[in-house]
Amino acid sequence: MDKTVKTSRMISRRRAGQAIIEFVVVMGVLLATLAMITLFLSVQREHGDRVLRLVASEYP
């Protein structure tokens, strides 16, 4: 009986450790995705500003 209690405790600790690792991996992926979206939006905004300056220029 004592052995089964130890085994169940070890399994629950492994599951808790696995959940923490999964959480960290998912959080990393979400932060990387957020960074890529932010970079994409800033590049698009700069490009739009460049186009507006070219359109508004009074070059003959």
PyMOL Python script that loads the backbone (N, CA, C, O; Angstrom):
from pymol import cmd

cmd.read_pdbstr("""\
ATOM      1  N   MET A   1       0.830  -1.194   0.000  1.00  0.00           N
ATOM      2  CA  MET A   1       0.000   0.000   0.000  1.00  0.00           C
ATOM      3  C   MET A   1       0.867   1.247   0.000  1.00  0.00           C
ATOM      4  O   MET A   1       0.561   2.221  -0.688  1.00  0.00           O
ATOM      5  N   ASP A   2       1.932   1.222   0.757  1.00  0.00           N
ATOM      6  CA  ASP A   2       2.817   2.385   0.828  1.00  0.00           C
ATOM      7  C   ASP A   2       3.452   2.665  -0.526  1.00  0.00           C
ATOM      8  O   ASP A   2       3.674   3.818  -0.895  1.00  0.00           O
ATOM      9  N   LYS A   3       3.742   1.592  -1.261  1.00  0.00           N
ATOM     10  CA  LYS A   3       4.364   1.753  -2.577  1.00  0.00           C
ATOM     11  C   LYS A   3       3.396   2.411  -3.567  1.00  0.00           C
ATOM     12  O   LYS A   3       3.816   3.229  -4.385  1.00  0.00           O
ATOM     13  N   THR A   4       2.124   2.067  -3.501  1.00  0.00           N
ATOM     14  CA  THR A   4       1.159   2.666  -4.419  1.00  0.00           C
ATOM     15  C   THR A   4       0.941   4.141  -4.121  1.00  0.00           C
ATOM     16  O   THR A   4       0.708   4.932  -5.036  1.00  0.00           O
ATOM     17  N   VAL A   5       1.014   4.515  -2.858  1.00  0.00           N
ATOM     18  CA  VAL A   5       0.869   5.927  -2.487  1.00  0.00           C
ATOM     19  C   VAL A   5       2.042   6.725  -3.043  1.00  0.00           C
ATOM     20  O   VAL A   5       1.857   7.812  -3.591  1.00  0.00           O
ATOM     21  N   LYS A   6       3.264   6.174  -2.899  1.00  0.00           N
ATOM     22  CA  LYS A   6       4.439   6.856  -3.438  1.00  0.00           C
ATOM     23  C   LYS A   6       4.349   6.973  -4.947  1.00  0.00           C
ATOM     24  O   LYS A   6       4.687   8.013  -5.512  1.00  0.00           O
ATOM     25  N   THR A   7       3.898   5.917  -5.602  1.00  0.00           N
ATOM     26  CA  THR A   7       3.786   5.923  -7.058  1.00  0.00           C
ATOM     27  C   THR A   7       2.769   6.961  -7.513  1.00  0.00           C
ATOM     28  O   THR A   7       3.008   7.679  -8.484  1.00  0.00           O
ATOM     29  N   SER A   8       1.645   7.047  -6.825  1.00  0.00           N
ATOM     30  CA  SER A   8       0.631   8.033  -7.226  1.00  0.00           C
ATOM     31  C   SER A   8       1.125   9.460  -6.990  1.00  0.00           C
ATOM     32  O   SER A   8       0.793  10.366  -7.753  1.00  0.00           O
ATOM     33  N   ARG A   9       1.920   9.663  -5.932  1.00  0.00           N
ATOM     34  CA  ARG A   9       2.485  10.986  -5.688  1.00  0.00           C
ATOM     35  C   ARG A   9       3.482  11.351  -6.779  1.00  0.00           C
ATOM     36  O   ARG A   9       3.518  12.494  -7.234  1.00  0.00           O
ATOM     37  N   MET A  10       4.290  10.383  -7.198  1.00  0.00           N
ATOM     38  CA  MET A  10       5.263  10.645  -8.261  1.00  0.00           C
ATOM     39  C   MET A  10       4.552  10.976  -9.570  1.00  0.00           C
ATOM     40  O   MET A  10       4.976  11.872 -10.300  1.00  0.00           O
ATOM     41  N   ILE A  11       3.480  10.260  -9.864  1.00  0.00           N
ATOM     42  CA  ILE A  11       2.735  10.528 -11.092  1.00  0.00           C
ATOM     43  C   ILE A  11       2.112  11.916 -11.045  1.00  0.00           C
ATOM     44  O   ILE A  11       2.140  12.641 -12.040  1.00  0.00           O
ATOM     45  N   SER A  12       1.551  12.293  -9.897  1.00  0.00           N
ATOM     46  CA  SER A  12       0.936  13.618  -9.798  1.00  0.00           C
ATOM     47  C   SER A  12       1.982  14.717  -9.911  1.00  0.00           C
ATOM     48  O   SER A  12       1.700  15.771 -10.480  1.00  0.00           O
ATOM     49  N   ARG A  13       3.194  14.496  -9.378  1.00  0.00           N
ATOM     50  CA  ARG A  13       4.261  15.486  -9.517  1.00  0.00           C
ATOM     51  C   ARG A  13       4.705  15.596 -10.966  1.00  0.00           C
ATOM     52  O   ARG A  13       4.971  16.695 -11.453  1.00  0.00           O
ATOM     53  N   ARG A  14       4.788  14.470 -11.656  1.00  0.00           N
ATOM     54  CA  ARG A  14       5.159  14.501 -13.073  1.00  0.00           C
ATOM     55  C   ARG A  14       4.127  15.268 -13.879  1.00  0.00           C
ATOM     56  O   ARG A  14       4.471  16.065 -14.752  1.00  0.00           O
ATOM     57  N   ARG A  15       2.860  15.023 -13.581  1.00  0.00           N
ATOM     58  CA  ARG A  15       1.797  15.730 -14.305  1.00  0.00           C
ATOM     59  C   ARG A  15       1.854  17.223 -14.026  1.00  0.00           C
ATOM     60  O   ARG A  15       1.654  18.036 -14.929  1.00  0.00           O
ATOM     61  N   ALA A  16       2.125  17.584 -12.782  1.00  0.00           N
ATOM     62  CA  ALA A  16       2.233  19.000 -12.440  1.00  0.00           C
ATOM     63  C   ALA A  16       3.427  19.616 -13.152  1.00  0.00           C
ATOM     64  O   ALA A  16       3.339  20.738 -13.651  1.00  0.00           O
ATOM     65  N   GLY A  17       4.540  18.898 -13.204  1.00  0.00           N
ATOM     66  CA  GLY A  17       5.714  19.386 -13.922  1.00  0.00           C
ATOM     67  C   GLY A  17       5.443  19.519 -15.405  1.00  0.00           C
ATOM     68  O   GLY A  17       5.881  20.479 -16.040  1.00  0.00           O
ATOM     69  N   GLN A  18       4.722  18.555 -15.961  1.00  0.00           N
ATOM     70  CA  GLN A  18       4.389  18.599 -17.385  1.00  0.00           C
ATOM     71  C   GLN A  18       3.477  19.788 -17.671  1.00  0.00           C
ATOM     72  O   GLN A  18       3.628  20.449 -18.698  1.00  0.00           O
ATOM     73  N   ALA A  19       2.546  20.062 -16.787  1.00  0.00           N
ATOM     74  CA  ALA A  19       1.640  21.197 -16.982  1.00  0.00           C
ATOM     75  C   ALA A  19       2.412  22.515 -16.954  1.00  0.00           C
ATOM     76  O   ALA A  19       2.116  23.422 -17.732  1.00  0.00           O
ATOM     77  N   ILE A  20       3.385  22.625 -16.077  1.00  0.00           N
ATOM     78  CA  ILE A  20       4.189  23.845 -16.002  1.00  0.00           C
ATOM     79  C   ILE A  20       4.998  24.011 -17.280  1.00  0.00           C
ATOM     80  O   ILE A  20       5.093  25.113 -17.820  1.00  0.00           O
ATOM     81  N   ILE A  21       5.582  22.917 -17.764  1.00  0.00           N
ATOM     82  CA  ILE A  21       6.369  22.994 -19.003  1.00  0.00           C
ATOM     83  C   ILE A  21       5.477  23.380 -20.170  1.00  0.00           C
ATOM     84  O   ILE A  21       5.858  24.216 -20.989  1.00  0.00           O
ATOM     85  N   GLU A  22       4.294  22.782 -20.259  1.00  0.00           N
ATOM     86  CA  GLU A  22       3.367  23.133 -21.337  1.00  0.00           C
ATOM     87  C   GLU A  22       2.967  24.601 -21.246  1.00  0.00           C
ATOM     88  O   GLU A  22       2.891  25.289 -22.264  1.00  0.00           O
ATOM     89  N   PHE A  23       2.714  25.081 -20.041  1.00  0.00           N
ATOM     90  CA  PHE A  23       2.349  26.483 -19.862  1.00  0.00           C
ATOM     91  C   PHE A  23       3.467  27.401 -20.334  1.00  0.00           C
ATOM     92  O   PHE A  23       3.208  28.393 -21.016  1.00  0.00           O
ATOM     93  N   VAL A  24       4.710  27.079 -19.978  1.00  0.00           N
ATOM     94  CA  VAL A  24       5.846  27.910 -20.371  1.00  0.00           C
ATOM     95  C   VAL A  24       6.016  27.901 -21.888  1.00  0.00           C
ATOM     96  O   VAL A  24       6.287  28.941 -22.489  1.00  0.00           O
ATOM     97  N   VAL A  25       5.859  26.742 -22.505  1.00  0.00           N
ATOM     98  CA  VAL A  25       5.997  26.650 -23.964  1.00  0.00           C
ATOM     99  C   VAL A  25       4.905  27.459 -24.656  1.00  0.00           C
ATOM    100  O   VAL A  25       5.190  28.208 -25.590  1.00  0.00           O
ATOM    101  N   VAL A  26       3.674  27.317 -24.214  1.00  0.00           N
ATOM    102  CA  VAL A  26       2.564  28.053 -24.831  1.00  0.00           C
ATOM    103  C   VAL A  26       2.739  29.553 -24.617  1.00  0.00           C
ATOM    104  O   VAL A  26       2.471  30.341 -25.524  1.00  0.00           O
ATOM    105  N   MET A  27       3.183  29.954 -23.435  1.00  0.00           N
ATOM    106  CA  MET A  27       3.408  31.380 -23.168  1.00  0.00           C
ATOM    107  C   MET A  27       4.514  31.923 -24.074  1.00  0.00           C
ATOM    108  O   MET A  27       4.409  33.040 -24.580  1.00  0.00           O
ATOM    109  N   GLY A  28       5.564  31.145 -24.277  1.00  0.00           N
ATOM    110  CA  GLY A  28       6.635  31.566 -25.177  1.00  0.00           C
ATOM    111  C   GLY A  28       6.151  31.724 -26.601  1.00  0.00           C
ATOM    112  O   GLY A  28       6.513  32.686 -27.278  1.00  0.00           O
ATOM    113  N   VAL A  29       5.336  30.790 -27.064  1.00  0.00           N
ATOM    114  CA  VAL A  29       4.800  30.871 -28.423  1.00  0.00           C
ATOM    115  C   VAL A  29       3.887  32.091 -28.563  1.00  0.00           C
ATOM    116  O   VAL A  29       3.932  32.790 -29.575  1.00  0.00           O
ATOM    117  N   LEU A  30       3.069  32.343 -27.556  1.00  0.00           N
ATOM    118  CA  LEU A  30       2.178  33.507 -27.607  1.00  0.00           C
ATOM    119  C   LEU A  30       2.969  34.819 -27.623  1.00  0.00           C
ATOM    120  O   LEU A  30       2.629  35.742 -28.363  1.00  0.00           O
ATOM    121  N   LEU A  31       4.015  34.898 -26.813  1.00  0.00           N
ATOM    122  CA  LEU A  31       4.823  36.115 -26.790  1.00  0.00           C
ATOM    123  C   LEU A  31       5.566  36.306 -28.109  1.00  0.00           C
ATOM    124  O   LEU A  31       5.695  37.432 -28.590  1.00  0.00           O
ATOM    125  N   ALA A  32       6.051  35.220 -28.691  1.00  0.00           N
ATOM    126  CA  ALA A  32       6.722  35.317 -29.991  1.00  0.00           C
ATOM    127  C   ALA A  32       5.743  35.769 -31.071  1.00  0.00           C
ATOM    128  O   ALA A  32       6.092  36.586 -31.923  1.00  0.00           O
ATOM    129  N   THR A  33       4.530  35.247 -31.041  1.00  0.00           N
ATOM    130  CA  THR A  33       3.509  35.652 -32.005  1.00  0.00           C
ATOM    131  C   THR A  33       3.158  37.124 -31.830  1.00  0.00           C
ATOM    132  O   THR A  33       3.012  37.847 -32.815  1.00  0.00           O
ATOM    133  N   LEU A  34       3.025  37.566 -30.605  1.00  0.00           N
ATOM    134  CA  LEU A  34       2.731  38.972 -30.337  1.00  0.00           C
ATOM    135  C   LEU A  34       3.856  39.867 -30.843  1.00  0.00           C
ATOM    136  O   LEU A  34       3.599  40.931 -31.407  1.00  0.00           O
ATOM    137  N   ALA A  35       5.095  39.444 -30.644  1.00  0.00           N
ATOM    138  CA  ALA A  35       6.237  40.228 -31.123  1.00  0.00           C
ATOM    139  C   ALA A  35       6.238  40.310 -32.646  1.00  0.00           C
ATOM    140  O   ALA A  35       6.506  41.373 -33.207  1.00  0.00           O
ATOM    141  N   MET A  36       5.943  39.207 -33.317  1.00  0.00           N
ATOM    142  CA  MET A  36       5.916  39.216 -34.787  1.00  0.00           C
ATOM    143  C   MET A  36       4.797  40.107 -35.324  1.00  0.00           C
ATOM    144  O   MET A  36       4.988  40.828 -36.304  1.00  0.00           O
ATOM    145  N   ILE A  37       3.637  40.056 -34.685  1.00  0.00           N
ATOM    146  CA  ILE A  37       2.523  40.903 -35.120  1.00  0.00           C
ATOM    147  C   ILE A  37       2.868  42.373 -34.910  1.00  0.00           C
ATOM    148  O   ILE A  37       2.579  43.208 -35.768  1.00  0.00           O
ATOM    149  N   THR A  38       3.482  42.693 -33.780  1.00  0.00           N
ATOM    150  CA  THR A  38       3.883  44.074 -33.508  1.00  0.00           C
ATOM    151  C   THR A  38       4.899  44.560 -34.532  1.00  0.00           C
ATOM    152  O   THR A  38       4.797  45.681 -35.030  1.00  0.00           O
ATOM    153  N   LEU A  39       5.871  43.724 -34.844  1.00  0.00           N
ATOM    154  CA  LEU A  39       6.865  44.080 -35.853  1.00  0.00           C
ATOM    155  C   LEU A  39       6.219  44.278 -37.215  1.00  0.00           C
ATOM    156  O   LEU A  39       6.533  45.243 -37.911  1.00  0.00           O
ATOM    157  N   PHE A  40       5.331  43.391 -37.602  1.00  0.00           N
ATOM    158  CA  PHE A  40       4.628  43.510 -38.876  1.00  0.00           C
ATOM    159  C   PHE A  40       3.831  44.805 -38.960  1.00  0.00           C
ATOM    160  O   PHE A  40       3.876  45.496 -39.978  1.00  0.00           O
ATOM    161  N   LEU A  41       3.105  45.139 -37.904  1.00  0.00           N
ATOM    162  CA  LEU A  41       2.299  46.359 -37.923  1.00  0.00           C
ATOM    163  C   LEU A  41       3.169  47.614 -37.980  1.00  0.00           C
ATOM    164  O   LEU A  41       2.817  48.578 -38.659  1.00  0.00           O
ATOM    165  N   SER A  42       4.292  47.610 -37.282  1.00  0.00           N
ATOM    166  CA  SER A  42       5.163  48.790 -37.325  1.00  0.00           C
ATOM    167  C   SER A  42       5.782  48.957 -38.706  1.00  0.00           C
ATOM    168  O   SER A  42       5.915  50.082 -39.187  1.00  0.00           O
ATOM    169  N   VAL A  43       6.165  47.855 -39.352  1.00  0.00           N
ATOM    170  CA  VAL A  43       6.722  47.934 -40.707  1.00  0.00           C
ATOM    171  C   VAL A  43       5.657  48.433 -41.684  1.00  0.00           C
ATOM    172  O   VAL A  43       5.948  49.254 -42.553  1.00  0.00           O
ATOM    173  N   GLN A  44       4.442  47.947 -41.546  1.00  0.00           N
ATOM    174  CA  GLN A  44       3.368  48.395 -42.442  1.00  0.00           C
ATOM    175  C   GLN A  44       3.061  49.878 -42.230  1.00  0.00           C
ATOM    176  O   GLN A  44       2.781  50.591 -43.193  1.00  0.00           O
ATOM    177  N   ARG A  45       3.110  50.342 -41.008  1.00  0.00           N
ATOM    178  CA  ARG A  45       2.854  51.750 -40.725  1.00  0.00           C
ATOM    179  C   ARG A  45       3.945  52.629 -41.344  1.00  0.00           C
ATOM    180  O   ARG A  45       3.650  53.670 -41.930  1.00  0.00           O
ATOM    181  N   GLU A  46       5.204  52.206 -41.211  1.00  0.00           N
ATOM    182  CA  GLU A  46       6.297  52.963 -41.823  1.00  0.00           C
ATOM    183  C   GLU A  46       6.154  52.999 -43.335  1.00  0.00           C
ATOM    184  O   GLU A  46       6.384  54.035 -43.960  1.00  0.00           O
ATOM    185  N   HIS A  47       5.778  51.879 -43.919  1.00  0.00           N
ATOM    186  CA  HIS A  47       5.603  51.833 -45.369  1.00  0.00           C
ATOM    187  C   HIS A  47       4.461  52.764 -45.794  1.00  0.00           C
ATOM    188  O   HIS A  47       4.578  53.472 -46.795  1.00  0.00           O
ATOM    189  N   GLY A  48       3.376  52.764 -45.048  1.00  0.00           N
ATOM    190  CA  GLY A  48       2.258  53.651 -45.362  1.00  0.00           C
ATOM    191  C   GLY A  48       2.660  55.116 -45.267  1.00  0.00           C
ATOM    192  O   GLY A  48       2.267  55.926 -46.107  1.00  0.00           O
ATOM    193  N   ASP A  49       3.443  55.459 -44.248  1.00  0.00           N
ATOM    194  CA  ASP A  49       3.914  56.837 -44.111  1.00  0.00           C
ATOM    195  C   ASP A  49       4.796  57.229 -45.290  1.00  0.00           C
ATOM    196  O   ASP A  49       4.709  58.353 -45.785  1.00  0.00           O
ATOM    197  N   ARG A  50       5.642  56.311 -45.742  1.00  0.00           N
ATOM    198  CA  ARG A  50       6.510  56.574 -46.876  1.00  0.00           C
ATOM    199  C   ARG A  50       5.695  56.819 -48.148  1.00  0.00           C
ATOM    200  O   ARG A  50       6.000  57.726 -48.923  1.00  0.00           O
ATOM    201  N   VAL A  51       4.673  56.017 -48.353  1.00  0.00           N
ATOM    202  CA  VAL A  51       3.813  56.178 -49.529  1.00  0.00           C
ATOM    203  C   VAL A  51       3.084  57.509 -49.463  1.00  0.00           C
ATOM    204  O   VAL A  51       2.984  58.200 -50.476  1.00  0.00           O
ATOM    205  N   LEU A  52       2.575  57.886 -48.302  1.00  0.00           N
ATOM    206  CA  LEU A  52       1.867  59.159 -48.176  1.00  0.00           C
ATOM    207  C   LEU A  52       2.797  60.345 -48.443  1.00  0.00           C
ATOM    208  O   LEU A  52       2.390  61.326 -49.065  1.00  0.00           O
ATOM    209  N   ARG A  53       4.041  60.256 -47.976  1.00  0.00           N
ATOM    210  CA  ARG A  53       4.984  61.338 -48.265  1.00  0.00           C
ATOM    211  C   ARG A  53       5.280  61.445 -49.755  1.00  0.00           C
ATOM    212  O   ARG A  53       5.408  62.548 -50.286  1.00  0.00           O
ATOM    213  N   LEU A  54       5.388  60.305 -50.430  1.00  0.00           N
ATOM    214  CA  LEU A  54       5.635  60.338 -51.885  1.00  0.00           C
ATOM    215  C   LEU A  54       4.441  60.916 -52.632  1.00  0.00           C
ATOM    216  O   LEU A  54       4.616  61.679 -53.581  1.00  0.00           O
ATOM    217  N   VAL A  55       3.252  60.567 -52.222  1.00  0.00           N
ATOM    218  CA  VAL A  55       2.048  61.074 -52.891  1.00  0.00           C
ATOM    219  C   VAL A  55       1.907  62.576 -52.624  1.00  0.00           C
ATOM    220  O   VAL A  55       1.503  63.325 -53.514  1.00  0.00           O
ATOM    221  N   ALA A  56       2.229  63.011 -51.432  1.00  0.00           N
ATOM    222  CA  ALA A  56       2.046  64.409 -51.063  1.00  0.00           C
ATOM    223  C   ALA A  56       3.192  65.303 -51.541  1.00  0.00           C
ATOM    224  O   ALA A  56       3.098  66.527 -51.458  1.00  0.00           O
ATOM    225  N   SER A  57       4.257  64.707 -52.032  1.00  0.00           N
ATOM    226  CA  SER A  57       5.395  65.547 -52.469  1.00  0.00           C
ATOM    227  C   SER A  57       5.011  66.312 -53.720  1.00  0.00           C
ATOM    228  O   SER A  57       4.169  65.874 -54.505  1.00  0.00           O
ATOM    229  N   GLU A  58       5.639  67.453 -53.891  1.00  0.00           N
ATOM    230  CA  GLU A  58       5.320  68.295 -55.046  1.00  0.00           C
ATOM    231  C   GLU A  58       6.397  68.149 -56.104  1.00  0.00           C
ATOM    232  O   GLU A  58       6.808  69.130 -56.724  1.00  0.00           O
ATOM    233  N   TYR A  59       6.839  66.956 -56.304  1.00  0.00           N
ATOM    234  CA  TYR A  59       7.822  66.699 -57.335  1.00  0.00           C
ATOM    235  C   TYR A  59       7.116  66.715 -58.698  1.00  0.00           C
ATOM    236  O   TYR A  59       6.083  66.067 -58.866  1.00  0.00           O
ATOM    237  N   PRO A  60       7.666  67.446 -59.663  1.00  0.00           N
ATOM    238  CA  PRO A  60       6.961  67.559 -60.951  1.00  0.00           C
ATOM    239  C   PRO A  60       6.897  66.291 -61.643  1.00  0.00           C
ATOM    240  O   PRO A  60       6.340  66.213 -62.738  1.00  0.00           O
TER     241      PRO A  60
END
""", "prot")
cmd.dss("prot")
cmd.show_as("cartoon", "prot")
cmd.util.cbc("prot")
cmd.orient("prot")
